[in-house]
Amino acid sequence: MRTYLECIPCFARQALNVAQAVTDDPEVQQAVMRKVLREIAEMDLSLSPPAMGQFIHRVVRQTTGNSDPYHEIKETFNQLALSMYPRFKRRVEESADPLEMATRLAIAGNIIDFGAKHSLTKEDVSRTLAEALETPLPPEPLGTFRREIADAASILYLGDNAGEIVFDRLLIEKLPRERTTFVVRGSPVINDATLRDAEQAGVAGLVEVIDNGSDAPGTIIEDCSAEFRDRFAEADLIIAKGQGNYETLNETDLPIFYLLKVKCPVIARDIGCPVGSALLVDGRKCAGRAKR
Amino acid sequence: MRTYLECIPCFARQALNVAQAVTDDPEVQQAVMRKVLREIAEMDLSLSPPAMGQFIHRVVRQTTGNSDPYHEIKETFNQLALSMYPRFKRRVEESADPLEMATRLAIAGNIIDFGAKHSLTKEDVSRTLAEALETPLPPEPLGTFRREIADAASILYLGDNAGEIVFDRLLIEKLPRERTTFVVRGSPVINDATLRDAEQAGVAGLVEVIDNGSDAPGTIIEDCSAEFRDRFAEADLIIAKGQGNYETLNETDLPIFYLLKVKCPVIARDIGCPVGSALLVDGRKCAGRAKR
Protein backbone atom coordinates (compact mmCIF):
# COMPACT_ATOMS: atom_id res chain seq x y z
CA MET A 1 0.00 0.00 0.00
CA ARG A 2 1.29 3.44 -0.91
CA THR A 3 1.55 6.29 1.57
CA TYR A 4 -1.37 8.72 1.50
CA LEU A 5 -1.15 12.42 2.32
CA GLU A 6 -3.31 11.65 5.37
CA CYS A 7 -0.40 9.61 6.75
CA ILE A 8 1.77 12.73 7.02
CA PRO A 9 0.24 14.40 10.11
CA CYS A 10 0.28 10.94 11.71
CA PHE A 11 4.02 10.49 10.99
CA ALA A 12 4.65 13.88 12.63
CA ARG A 13 2.55 12.88 15.64
CA GLN A 14 4.37 9.50 15.92
CA ALA A 15 7.78 11.17 15.77
CA LEU A 16 6.75 13.67 18.45
CA ASN A 17 5.32 11.01 20.75
CA VAL A 18 8.33 8.77 20.61
CA ALA A 19 10.80 11.67 20.92
CA GLN A 20 8.96 12.92 24.01
CA ALA A 21 8.73 9.42 25.46
CA VAL A 22 12.44 8.74 25.05
CA THR A 23 13.99 12.02 26.20
CA ASP A 24 13.12 15.13 28.21
CA ASP A 25 15.77 17.12 26.33
CA PRO A 26 13.92 19.62 24.11
CA GLU A 27 17.01 20.03 21.88
CA VAL A 28 17.06 16.31 21.11
CA GLN A 29 13.29 16.23 20.60
CA GLN A 30 13.59 19.14 18.20
CA ALA A 31 16.47 17.49 16.31
CA VAL A 32 14.34 14.35 15.83
CA MET A 33 11.39 16.37 14.55
CA ARG A 34 13.47 18.40 12.10
CA LYS A 35 15.18 15.31 10.64
CA VAL A 36 11.87 13.48 10.28
CA LEU A 37 10.11 16.48 8.68
CA ARG A 38 12.91 16.92 6.14
CA GLU A 39 12.58 13.25 5.21
CA ILE A 40 8.79 13.32 4.97
CA ALA A 41 9.00 16.43 2.77
CA GLU A 42 11.02 14.47 0.18
CA MET A 43 9.39 11.04 0.70
CA ASP A 44 8.50 8.88 -2.29
CA LEU A 45 4.79 8.36 -1.59
CA SER A 46 4.75 5.18 -3.65
CA LEU A 47 6.58 3.58 -0.71
CA SER A 48 4.48 2.05 2.07
CA PRO A 49 3.90 3.83 5.41
CA PRO A 50 6.20 1.38 7.27
CA ALA A 51 9.12 2.62 5.11
CA MET A 52 8.67 6.02 6.76
CA GLY A 53 8.08 4.35 10.14
CA GLN A 54 11.42 2.58 9.73
CA PHE A 55 13.14 5.91 9.03
CA ILE A 56 11.41 7.77 11.91
CA HIS A 57 12.36 5.17 14.46
CA ARG A 58 15.93 4.90 13.17
CA VAL A 59 16.24 8.68 13.62
CA VAL A 60 14.87 8.43 17.15
CA ARG A 61 17.26 5.62 18.08
CA GLN A 62 20.28 7.35 16.53
CA THR A 63 19.50 10.80 17.88
CA THR A 64 18.66 9.71 21.42
CA GLY A 65 21.19 6.87 21.67
CA ASN A 66 18.38 4.62 22.94
CA SER A 67 18.45 1.41 20.89
CA ASP A 68 15.09 0.14 22.15
CA PRO A 69 12.81 3.00 23.27
CA TYR A 70 9.78 0.74 23.71
CA HIS A 71 11.59 -1.84 25.85
CA GLU A 72 9.48 -1.16 28.95
CA ILE A 73 6.21 -0.99 27.03
CA LYS A 74 7.01 -4.35 25.44
CA GLU A 75 7.78 -5.90 28.85
CA THR A 76 4.58 -4.48 30.35
CA PHE A 77 2.34 -5.78 27.60
CA ASN A 78 4.04 -9.18 27.44
CA GLN A 79 3.43 -9.57 31.18
CA LEU A 80 -0.15 -8.30 30.92
CA ALA A 81 -0.90 -10.71 28.08
CA LEU A 82 0.76 -13.63 29.88
CA SER A 83 -1.40 -12.92 32.94
CA MET A 84 -4.49 -13.11 30.69
CA TYR A 85 -3.28 -16.16 28.74
CA PRO A 86 -4.63 -19.00 30.96
CA ARG A 87 -8.14 -17.53 30.94
CA PHE A 88 -8.24 -17.15 27.17
CA LYS A 89 -6.57 -20.53 26.61
CA ARG A 90 -9.50 -22.03 28.51
CA ARG A 91 -11.97 -20.11 26.31
CA VAL A 92 -10.28 -21.55 23.22
CA GLU A 93 -10.38 -25.11 24.56
CA GLU A 94 -14.01 -24.82 25.68
CA SER A 95 -15.06 -23.39 22.33
CA ALA A 96 -17.01 -25.47 19.81
CA ASP A 97 -14.48 -24.32 17.21
CA PRO A 98 -11.08 -23.78 18.89
CA LEU A 99 -9.30 -22.68 15.68
CA GLU A 100 -11.94 -20.04 15.03
CA MET A 101 -11.84 -18.76 18.63
CA ALA A 102 -8.01 -18.69 18.64
CA THR A 103 -8.06 -16.73 15.36
CA ARG A 104 -10.47 -14.19 16.84
CA LEU A 105 -8.26 -13.70 19.88
CA ALA A 106 -5.07 -13.42 17.81
CA ILE A 107 -6.76 -10.67 15.77
CA ALA A 108 -7.95 -8.90 18.94
CA GLY A 109 -4.40 -8.95 20.33
CA ASN A 110 -3.38 -6.70 17.44
CA ILE A 111 -4.88 -3.79 19.38
CA ILE A 112 -1.48 -3.65 21.20
CA ASP A 113 0.10 -1.40 18.55
CA PHE A 114 2.04 1.70 19.60
CA GLY A 115 2.57 2.79 15.99
CA ALA A 116 -1.12 3.39 15.27
CA LYS A 117 -1.98 4.33 18.85
CA HIS A 118 0.01 6.60 21.09
CA SER A 119 -1.46 5.36 24.32
CA LEU A 120 -3.11 2.14 25.30
CA THR A 121 -4.41 0.91 28.62
CA LYS A 122 -4.98 -2.52 30.11
CA GLU A 123 -8.70 -1.73 29.86
CA ASP A 124 -8.42 -1.12 26.10
CA VAL A 125 -6.88 -4.57 25.71
CA SER A 126 -9.49 -6.26 27.94
CA ARG A 127 -12.36 -4.56 26.13
CA THR A 128 -11.05 -5.60 22.71
CA LEU A 129 -10.65 -9.21 23.81
CA ALA A 130 -14.12 -9.22 25.38
CA GLU A 131 -15.55 -7.98 22.07
CA ALA A 132 -13.73 -10.78 20.26
CA LEU A 133 -15.34 -13.38 22.53
CA GLU A 134 -18.75 -12.08 21.43
CA THR A 135 -18.06 -11.71 17.70
CA PRO A 136 -17.66 -14.82 15.54
CA LEU A 137 -15.69 -14.61 12.30
CA PRO A 138 -17.71 -14.90 9.08
CA PRO A 139 -17.74 -18.42 7.50
CA GLU A 140 -15.66 -17.09 4.63
CA PRO A 141 -12.77 -16.60 4.43
CA LEU A 142 -12.57 -18.69 7.63
CA GLY A 143 -13.38 -21.87 5.69
CA THR A 144 -10.61 -21.22 3.17
CA PHE A 145 -8.20 -20.30 5.99
CA ARG A 146 -8.99 -23.59 7.76
CA ARG A 147 -8.53 -25.67 4.60
CA GLU A 148 -5.27 -24.01 3.67
CA ILE A 149 -3.89 -24.54 7.18
CA ALA A 150 -4.73 -28.24 6.87
CA ASP A 151 -3.18 -28.54 3.41
CA ALA A 152 -0.07 -26.35 3.72
CA ALA A 153 3.29 -28.10 3.87
CA SER A 154 4.79 -24.90 5.31
CA ILE A 155 3.15 -22.02 7.18
CA LEU A 156 4.98 -18.74 7.81
CA TYR A 157 3.38 -16.72 10.63
CA LEU A 158 4.54 -13.07 10.49
CA GLY A 159 4.17 -11.65 13.98
CA ASP A 160 3.57 -8.00 14.74
CA ASN A 161 3.81 -6.70 18.30
CA ALA A 162 4.99 -7.64 21.77
CA GLY A 163 2.06 -8.49 24.03
CA GLU A 164 0.03 -9.41 20.96
CA ILE A 165 2.42 -12.32 20.45
CA VAL A 166 0.95 -14.06 23.52
CA PHE A 167 -2.43 -14.08 21.76
CA ASP A 168 -0.70 -15.33 18.60
CA ARG A 169 0.43 -18.26 20.74
CA LEU A 170 -3.22 -19.28 21.19
CA LEU A 171 -3.53 -19.61 17.41
CA ILE A 172 -0.12 -21.20 16.95
CA GLU A 173 -1.16 -23.92 19.40
CA LYS A 174 -3.96 -24.81 16.94
CA LEU A 175 -1.65 -24.92 13.89
CA PRO A 176 0.40 -27.95 12.76
CA ARG A 177 3.50 -26.99 14.80
CA GLU A 178 6.13 -28.93 12.88
CA ARG A 179 5.08 -27.16 9.68
CA THR A 180 4.85 -23.67 11.18
CA THR A 181 7.55 -21.00 11.52
CA PHE A 182 6.99 -17.78 13.46
CA VAL A 183 8.77 -14.62 12.23
CA VAL A 184 9.78 -11.62 14.32
CA ARG A 185 11.46 -8.33 13.31
CA GLY A 186 15.23 -8.34 12.95
CA SER A 187 15.72 -5.60 15.57
CA PRO A 188 13.65 -3.31 17.79
CA VAL A 189 11.26 -0.85 16.15
CA ILE A 190 8.26 0.62 17.99
CA ASN A 191 6.76 -2.18 20.12
CA ASP A 192 7.19 -4.80 17.42
CA ALA A 193 8.07 -8.29 18.61
CA THR A 194 11.67 -9.52 18.39
CA LEU A 195 13.25 -12.87 19.35
CA ARG A 196 13.21 -11.84 23.00
CA ASP A 197 9.43 -11.43 22.94
CA ALA A 198 8.97 -14.79 21.21
CA GLU A 199 10.88 -16.32 24.10
CA GLN A 200 8.96 -14.41 26.79
CA ALA A 201 5.62 -15.28 25.21
CA GLY A 202 6.47 -18.98 25.05
CA VAL A 203 6.20 -19.07 21.26
CA ALA A 204 9.86 -20.04 20.88
CA GLY A 205 9.22 -23.32 22.69
CA LEU A 206 6.34 -24.28 20.40
CA VAL A 207 7.49 -23.68 16.85
CA GLU A 208 10.59 -22.61 14.96
CA VAL A 209 11.16 -18.87 15.31
CA ILE A 210 13.27 -16.81 12.89
CA ASP A 211 13.80 -13.10 12.46
CA ASN A 212 13.38 -11.26 9.17
CA GLY A 213 16.62 -9.27 9.40
CA SER A 214 14.85 -5.91 9.08
CA ASP A 215 14.01 -3.03 11.41
CA ALA A 216 10.91 -1.93 9.47
CA PRO A 217 7.56 -2.04 11.32
CA GLY A 218 6.18 -4.26 8.57
CA THR A 219 7.64 -6.68 6.02
CA ILE A 220 9.56 -4.78 3.33
CA ILE A 221 10.74 -7.82 1.41
CA GLU A 222 13.78 -6.21 -0.24
CA ASP A 223 14.94 -5.04 3.21
CA CYS A 224 14.77 -8.55 4.72
CA SER A 225 17.50 -11.16 4.98
CA ALA A 226 18.14 -13.63 2.16
CA GLU A 227 17.10 -16.48 4.49
CA PHE A 228 13.78 -14.85 5.23
CA ARG A 229 13.15 -14.02 1.58
CA ASP A 230 13.66 -17.69 0.63
CA ARG A 231 11.30 -18.90 3.34
CA PHE A 232 8.76 -16.28 2.34
CA ALA A 233 8.84 -17.27 -1.33
CA GLU A 234 8.54 -20.98 -0.52
CA ALA A 235 5.76 -20.86 2.07
CA ASP A 236 2.46 -22.50 1.14
CA LEU A 237 0.56 -20.23 3.48
CA ILE A 238 1.47 -16.92 5.09
CA ILE A 239 -0.37 -15.59 8.13
CA ALA A 240 0.42 -11.86 8.44
CA LYS A 241 -0.52 -9.96 11.58
CA GLY A 242 -1.27 -6.27 11.82
CA GLN A 243 -1.47 -3.09 9.78
CA GLY A 244 2.28 -2.87 9.05
CA ASN A 245 2.40 -6.31 7.44
CA TYR A 246 -0.78 -5.50 5.48
CA GLU A 247 0.61 -2.18 4.27
CA THR A 248 3.86 -3.72 3.05
CA LEU A 249 2.50 -6.97 1.54
CA ASN A 250 -1.01 -6.28 0.26
CA GLU A 251 0.13 -5.83 -3.34
CA THR A 252 1.75 -9.28 -3.61
CA ASP A 253 -0.01 -12.26 -5.16
CA LEU A 254 1.08 -14.78 -2.54
CA PRO A 255 -1.27 -16.91 -0.42
CA ILE A 256 -1.45 -14.52 2.54
CA PHE A 257 -4.15 -14.15 5.16
CA TYR A 258 -4.08 -10.85 7.04
CA LEU A 259 -5.25 -10.85 10.66
CA LEU A 260 -5.62 -7.32 11.98
CA LYS A 261 -7.53 -4.71 13.90
CA VAL A 262 -8.18 -1.67 11.69
CA LYS A 263 -6.77 1.26 13.65
CA CYS A 264 -6.58 4.17 11.23
CA PRO A 265 -8.86 5.80 8.63
CA VAL A 266 -6.35 5.33 5.80
CA ILE A 267 -6.27 1.53 6.21
CA ALA A 268 -10.03 1.55 6.77
CA ARG A 269 -10.55 3.22 3.39
CA ASP A 270 -8.01 1.00 1.62
CA ILE A 271 -9.51 -2.19 3.01
CA GLY A 272 -13.13 -1.02 2.89
CA CYS A 273 -14.02 -1.61 6.55
CA PRO A 274 -14.49 0.88 9.41
CA VAL A 275 -11.89 1.73 12.04
CA GLY A 276 -12.25 -0.78 14.88
CA SER A 277 -12.99 -3.74 12.60
CA ALA A 278 -11.39 -7.09 13.49
CA LEU A 279 -10.50 -8.72 10.19
CA LEU A 280 -9.41 -12.01 8.69
CA VAL A 281 -8.69 -11.10 5.07
CA ASP A 282 -7.79 -13.44 2.21
CA GLY A 283 -5.08 -11.36 0.53
CA ARG A 284 -5.83 -12.82 -2.86
CA LYS A 285 -9.33 -11.32 -2.68
CA CYS A 286 -8.98 -8.15 -0.67
CA ALA A 287 -10.06 -4.69 -1.75
CA GLY A 288 -6.63 -3.11 -1.27
CA ARG A 289 -5.19 -5.13 -4.17
CA ALA A 290 -7.60 -3.49 -6.59
CA LYS A 291 -5.76 -0.21 -6.04
CA ARG A 292 -2.44 -1.32 -7.47
CA MET B 1 3.95 32.77 22.49
CA ARG B 2 6.56 30.56 20.91
CA THR B 3 5.76 27.52 18.79
CA TYR B 4 5.86 24.20 20.62
CA LEU B 5 6.77 20.85 19.08
CA GLU B 6 3.16 19.82 19.69
CA CYS B 7 2.11 22.45 17.12
CA ILE B 8 3.93 20.58 14.34
CA PRO B 9 1.51 17.67 13.74
CA CYS B 10 -1.28 20.27 13.89
CA PHE B 11 0.41 22.40 11.19
CA ALA B 12 0.65 19.30 9.00
CA ARG B 13 -3.01 18.50 9.62
CA GLN B 14 -4.06 22.10 8.85
CA ALA B 15 -2.08 22.13 5.60
CA LEU B 16 -3.63 18.81 4.55
CA ASN B 17 -7.18 19.91 5.39
CA VAL B 18 -6.98 23.16 3.51
CA ALA B 19 -5.20 21.60 0.53
CA GLN B 20 -7.90 18.92 0.29
CA ALA B 21 -10.68 21.48 0.73
CA VAL B 22 -9.36 23.74 -2.03
CA THR B 23 -8.45 21.24 -4.73
CA ASP B 24 -9.11 17.64 -5.76
CA ASP B 25 -5.82 17.51 -7.65
CA PRO B 26 -3.51 15.16 -5.72
CA GLU B 27 -0.43 16.68 -7.39
CA VAL B 28 -1.32 20.15 -6.08
CA GLN B 29 -2.17 18.77 -2.63
CA GLN B 30 1.17 17.01 -2.55
CA ALA B 31 3.03 20.14 -3.66
CA VAL B 32 1.41 22.10 -0.80
CA MET B 33 2.34 19.44 1.76
CA ARG B 34 5.96 19.21 0.60
CA LYS B 35 6.47 23.00 0.67
CA VAL B 36 4.89 23.28 4.11
CA LEU B 37 6.91 20.38 5.54
CA ARG B 38 10.18 21.85 4.25
CA GLU B 39 9.31 25.13 5.94
CA ILE B 40 8.27 23.54 9.24
CA ALA B 41 11.49 21.51 9.25
CA GLU B 42 13.53 24.74 9.28
CA MET B 43 11.10 26.90 11.32
CA ASP B 44 12.41 29.20 14.04
CA LEU B 45 10.36 27.93 16.99
CA SER B 46 10.76 31.22 18.82
CA LEU B 47 8.23 32.59 16.33
CA SER B 48 4.54 32.30 17.19
CA PRO B 49 2.28 29.63 15.64
CA PRO B 50 0.45 32.22 13.48
CA ALA B 51 3.76 32.95 11.72
CA MET B 52 3.66 29.37 10.45
CA GLY B 53 -0.09 29.68 9.79
CA GLN B 54 0.65 32.71 7.63
CA PHE B 55 3.20 30.72 5.63
CA ILE B 56 0.98 27.64 5.24
CA HIS B 57 -1.95 29.62 3.93
CA ARG B 58 0.23 31.68 1.59
CA VAL B 59 1.54 28.41 0.11
CA VAL B 60 -2.01 27.12 -0.30
CA ARG B 61 -3.17 30.32 -2.01
CA GLN B 62 -0.13 30.48 -4.29
CA THR B 63 -0.09 26.79 -5.17
CA THR B 64 -3.80 26.45 -5.83
CA GLY B 65 -4.35 29.92 -7.34
CA ASN B 66 -7.32 30.36 -4.96
CA SER B 67 -6.90 33.71 -3.21
CA ASP B 68 -9.63 33.06 -0.62
CA PRO B 69 -10.14 29.34 0.01
CA TYR B 70 -12.47 29.93 2.97
CA HIS B 71 -14.75 32.35 1.11
CA GLU B 72 -17.78 30.06 1.27
CA ILE B 73 -17.20 29.08 4.88
CA LYS B 74 -17.00 32.75 5.83
CA GLU B 75 -20.26 33.50 3.98
CA THR B 76 -22.01 30.54 5.60
CA PHE B 77 -20.99 31.47 9.14
CA ASN B 78 -21.71 35.18 8.66
CA GLN B 79 -25.22 34.27 7.53
CA LEU B 80 -25.65 31.75 10.35
CA ALA B 81 -24.53 34.29 12.93
CA LEU B 82 -26.72 37.04 11.46
CA SER B 83 -29.71 34.72 11.67
CA MET B 84 -28.95 34.20 15.38
CA TYR B 85 -28.18 37.85 16.05
CA PRO B 86 -31.70 39.17 16.89
CA ARG B 87 -32.26 36.45 19.49
CA PHE B 88 -28.93 37.08 21.25
CA LYS B 89 -29.33 40.85 20.94
CA ARG B 90 -32.56 40.45 22.93
CA ARG B 91 -30.74 38.35 25.55
CA VAL B 92 -28.15 41.10 25.95
CA GLU B 93 -30.79 43.82 26.33
CA GLU B 94 -32.83 41.77 28.80
CA SER B 95 -29.78 40.96 30.86
CA ALA B 96 -29.19 42.64 34.23
CA ASP B 97 -25.64 43.39 33.02
CA PRO B 98 -25.70 43.88 29.24
CA LEU B 99 -21.94 44.52 28.95
CA GLU B 100 -21.17 41.27 30.79
CA MET B 101 -23.63 39.26 28.68
CA ALA B 102 -22.32 40.77 25.45
CA THR B 103 -18.75 39.91 26.50
CA ARG B 104 -19.74 36.30 27.19
CA LEU B 105 -21.36 35.99 23.76
CA ALA B 106 -18.43 37.63 21.97
CA ILE B 107 -16.12 35.07 23.63
CA ALA B 108 -18.46 32.19 22.69
CA GLY B 109 -18.45 33.36 19.06
CA ASN B 110 -14.74 32.59 18.96
CA ILE B 111 -15.65 28.92 18.54
CA ILE B 112 -15.99 29.71 14.81
CA ASP B 113 -12.27 29.12 14.11
CA PHE B 114 -11.22 26.96 11.17
CA GLY B 115 -7.54 27.18 12.12
CA ALA B 116 -7.92 25.31 15.41
CA LYS B 117 -10.86 23.18 14.23
CA HIS B 118 -11.12 21.45 10.89
CA SER B 119 -14.84 21.06 10.98
CA LEU B 120 -17.58 22.91 12.77
CA THR B 121 -21.34 22.56 12.61
CA LYS B 122 -24.21 24.92 13.29
CA GLU B 123 -24.93 22.76 16.35
CA ASP B 124 -21.40 23.33 17.72
CA VAL B 125 -22.00 27.08 17.50
CA SER B 126 -25.47 26.88 19.09
CA ARG B 127 -24.20 24.70 21.92
CA THR B 128 -21.29 27.03 22.68
CA LEU B 129 -23.60 30.07 22.78
CA ALA B 130 -26.11 28.22 24.99
CA GLU B 131 -23.28 27.40 27.42
CA ALA B 132 -22.30 31.08 27.46
CA LEU B 133 -25.86 32.08 28.43
CA GLU B 134 -25.53 29.83 31.48
CA THR B 135 -22.01 30.77 32.53
CA PRO B 136 -21.35 34.24 34.02
CA LEU B 137 -17.87 35.72 33.80
CA PRO B 138 -15.97 35.99 37.09
CA PRO B 139 -16.12 39.46 38.78
CA GLU B 140 -12.44 39.92 38.01
CA PRO B 141 -11.08 40.75 35.53
CA LEU B 142 -14.59 41.79 34.41
CA GLY B 143 -14.56 44.76 36.83
CA THR B 144 -11.22 46.00 35.50
CA PHE B 145 -12.39 45.45 31.91
CA ARG B 146 -15.53 47.52 32.60
CA ARG B 147 -13.58 50.38 34.26
CA GLU B 148 -11.00 50.53 31.49
CA ILE B 149 -13.71 50.62 28.82
CA ALA B 150 -15.29 53.60 30.65
CA ASP B 151 -11.97 55.40 31.03
CA ALA B 152 -10.25 54.71 27.69
CA ALA B 153 -10.01 57.58 25.23
CA SER B 154 -9.35 55.02 22.48
CA ILE B 155 -10.27 51.37 22.23
CA LEU B 156 -8.82 49.09 19.54
CA TYR B 157 -10.89 45.92 19.04
CA LEU B 158 -8.86 43.26 17.19
CA GLY B 159 -11.34 40.94 15.51
CA ASP B 160 -10.66 37.32 14.69
CA ASN B 161 -13.03 35.35 12.48
CA ALA B 162 -15.96 35.72 10.12
CA GLY B 163 -19.21 34.63 11.77
CA GLU B 164 -17.67 35.42 15.15
CA ILE B 165 -17.66 39.09 14.10
CA VAL B 166 -21.47 39.16 14.40
CA PHE B 167 -21.13 38.25 18.08
CA ASP B 168 -18.39 40.89 18.41
CA ARG B 169 -21.04 43.32 17.21
CA LEU B 170 -23.10 42.61 20.34
CA LEU B 171 -20.16 43.76 22.46
CA ILE B 172 -19.28 46.69 20.21
CA GLU B 173 -22.84 47.97 20.66
CA LYS B 174 -22.08 48.25 24.39
CA LEU B 175 -18.77 50.10 23.91
CA PRO B 176 -18.41 53.88 23.47
CA ARG B 177 -18.66 53.79 19.68
CA GLU B 178 -16.99 57.08 18.83
CA ARG B 179 -13.88 55.95 20.77
CA THR B 180 -13.78 52.43 19.35
CA THR B 181 -12.02 51.13 16.23
CA PHE B 182 -12.51 47.59 14.95
CA VAL B 183 -9.56 45.92 13.22
CA VAL B 184 -9.71 43.17 10.60
CA ARG B 185 -6.94 41.27 8.77
CA GLY B 186 -5.36 42.94 5.75
CA SER B 187 -6.27 40.08 3.40
CA PRO B 188 -7.86 36.63 3.52
CA VAL B 189 -6.27 33.93 5.68
CA ILE B 190 -8.20 30.90 6.96
CA ASN B 191 -11.69 32.14 7.94
CA ASP B 192 -10.36 35.33 9.55
CA ALA B 193 -12.53 38.42 9.16
CA THR B 194 -11.62 41.05 6.54
CA LEU B 195 -13.32 44.35 5.65
CA ARG B 196 -15.99 42.50 3.70
CA ASP B 197 -17.02 40.57 6.81
CA ALA B 198 -17.13 43.75 8.89
CA GLU B 199 -19.56 45.12 6.33
CA GLN B 200 -21.68 41.96 6.18
CA ALA B 201 -21.85 41.75 9.96
CA GLY B 202 -22.96 45.34 10.30
CA VAL B 203 -19.89 46.31 12.32
CA ALA B 204 -18.75 48.79 9.66
CA GLY B 205 -21.86 50.91 10.20
CA LEU B 206 -21.30 51.13 13.95
CA VAL B 207 -17.65 52.03 14.49
CA GLU B 208 -14.59 52.90 12.48
CA VAL B 209 -13.11 49.77 10.84
CA ILE B 210 -9.51 49.51 9.67
CA ASP B 211 -7.43 46.61 8.45
CA ASN B 212 -4.03 45.71 9.86
CA GLY B 213 -2.29 45.27 6.50
CA SER B 214 -1.20 41.71 7.26
CA ASP B 215 -2.26 38.23 6.12
CA ALA B 216 -1.20 36.49 9.36
CA PRO B 217 -3.92 34.69 11.35
CA GLY B 218 -3.01 36.79 14.39
CA THR B 219 -1.37 40.17 14.98
CA ILE B 220 2.34 40.02 14.11
CA ILE B 221 3.08 43.68 14.81
CA GLU B 222 6.15 43.97 12.57
CA ASP B 223 4.14 42.53 9.68
CA CYS B 224 1.32 45.10 10.05
CA SER B 225 0.93 48.45 8.29
CA ALA B 226 2.49 51.62 9.73
CA GLU B 227 -1.00 53.04 10.26
CA PHE B 228 -2.06 50.04 12.31
CA ARG B 229 1.16 50.03 14.32
CA ASP B 230 0.58 53.67 15.29
CA ARG B 231 -2.99 53.02 16.33
CA PHE B 232 -1.91 49.95 18.25
CA ALA B 233 0.80 51.83 20.16
CA GLU B 234 -1.52 54.72 21.02
CA ALA B 235 -4.60 52.77 22.11
CA ASP B 236 -5.63 53.10 25.77
CA LEU B 237 -7.30 49.71 25.67
CA ILE B 238 -6.96 46.77 23.29
CA ILE B 239 -9.58 44.03 23.07
CA ALA B 240 -8.03 41.05 21.31
CA LYS B 241 -10.18 38.17 20.11
CA GLY B 242 -9.11 34.57 19.68
CA GLN B 243 -6.12 32.27 19.97
CA GLY B 244 -4.16 33.82 17.09
CA ASN B 245 -4.18 37.28 18.64
CA TYR B 246 -3.26 35.79 22.03
CA GLU B 247 -0.38 33.78 20.55
CA THR B 248 1.08 36.81 18.77
CA LEU B 249 0.54 39.46 21.47
CA ASN B 250 0.72 37.74 24.85
CA GLU B 251 4.34 38.78 25.46
CA THR B 252 3.66 42.53 25.12
CA ASP B 253 3.14 44.81 28.11
CA LEU B 254 0.23 46.78 26.63
CA PRO B 255 -3.25 47.08 28.19
CA ILE B 256 -4.78 44.13 26.33
CA PHE B 257 -7.75 42.00 27.29
CA TYR B 258 -7.92 38.66 25.50
CA LEU B 259 -11.37 37.20 24.79
CA LEU B 260 -11.14 33.64 23.55
CA LYS B 261 -12.30 30.06 23.58
CA VAL B 262 -9.39 27.72 24.38
CA LYS B 263 -9.36 25.23 21.50
CA CYS B 264 -6.02 23.42 21.71
CA PRO B 265 -3.91 21.76 24.40
CA VAL B 266 -0.87 23.95 23.73
CA ILE B 267 -2.79 27.17 24.46
CA ALA B 268 -4.51 25.46 27.38
CA ARG B 269 -1.14 24.68 28.97
CA ASP B 270 0.29 28.13 28.24
CA ILE B 271 -2.71 29.92 29.68
CA GLY B 272 -3.34 27.44 32.50
CA CYS B 273 -7.00 26.60 31.70
CA PRO B 274 -8.52 23.49 30.12
CA VAL B 275 -9.52 23.13 26.47
CA GLY B 276 -13.09 24.43 26.11
CA SER B 277 -12.62 27.31 28.58
CA ALA B 278 -14.26 30.64 27.67
CA LEU B 279 -11.85 33.30 28.90
CA LEU B 280 -11.61 37.02 29.54
CA VAL B 281 -7.93 37.48 30.38
CA ASP B 282 -6.19 40.65 31.55
CA GLY B 283 -3.00 40.42 29.49
CA ARG B 284 -1.00 42.28 32.13
CA LYS B 285 -1.72 39.48 34.60
CA CYS B 286 -1.93 36.34 32.53
CA ALA B 287 0.08 33.18 33.03
CA GLY B 288 1.47 33.12 29.49
CA ARG B 289 3.55 36.22 30.16
CA ALA B 290 5.49 34.43 32.88
CA LYS B 291 6.99 32.19 30.22
CA ARG B 292 8.82 34.88 28.32
Interface residues (C-beta under 8 A of the other chain):
Chain A: L5 E6 I8 P9 C10 A12 R13 L16 A19 Q20 P26 Q29 Q30 M33 R34 L37 R38 I40 A41 E42 L45
Chain B: L5 E6 I8 P9 C10 A12 R13 L16 A19 Q20 P26 Q29 Q30 M33 R34 L37 R38 I40 A41 E42 L45
